[in-house]
Amino acid sequence: MKELISDYCKKLRLGKNIATNYLQIEAKSHEEFLVKLLQQEIENRNISRKNRYLKQAKFEIVKSFQGYDFQNVQIPQSITLEALKNGEFIDREENLILYGPVGTGKTHLATAIGVQACSQEKKVRFFRTVTLVNELIQAKEEGKLDRLLKQLNKLDLLICDEWGYIPLDREGSQLLFQLIADCYEKRSVIITTNLEFSKWNGIFYDDKLTSAIIDRLVHHCHLIVFTGRSYRLEHSNIRG
């Protein structure tokens, strides 16, 4: 009988959850059993869908808000902490720039926001900026740039980590600008960087291109400033 149930579930594309767990359901009537069975399947599909969004985001390490210390994080009046956590800015196609020294929690916060967005079934993609640029260059060389841009344009949130850590060549700068221009007022971007705007020309080596990128990023943007010492240095085995 169990094999038959499993076979029917497969034919109806109900997955393995029902066939695996139906014996664990306790109910006093057929109706109660069916309700609990269907409820269980809905919950299982919701979990599977959220896990799929999380996997597609390709976070290097999954982080959450649990235990995150906002003591040295300056949040502007333009956005509340709650709106930052629940991703309201994503629905408004607004951007975040997370600025501050290395090791102060920028990547952790960007990832936690992205993970929460995935749980809300938003499409998120996490990149180290240099990796993103390399993928854009490679896609162009292979004649697949339009395909990659089309995939990225389906996102609700693009996270560019370590923005400005490595200078870009002319081609990489132009491709990154094209992507940011495509995101403008269509989807949200989170950038983590340790460089103030006045030094961004050292990334792109082109005043006009630098100004154009900054203009599109900051038009609908919240600047989150991080202060304090590096968490990694504070907790390293080396003592100054």
Secondary structure, 3 states (H helix, E strand, C coil): CHHHHHHHHHHCCCCCHHHHHHHHCCCCCHHHHHHHHHHHHHHHHHHHHHHHHHHHHCCCCCCCCCCCCCCCEECCCCCCHHHHHHCHHHHCCCEEEEECCCCCCHHHHHHHHHHHHHHCCCCEEEEEHHHHHHHHHHHHHCCCHHHHHHHHCCCCEEEEEEECCCCCCHHHHHHHHHHHHHHCCCCEEEEEECCCHHHCHHHHCCHHHHHHHHHHHHCCEEEEEECCCCHHHHCCCCCC
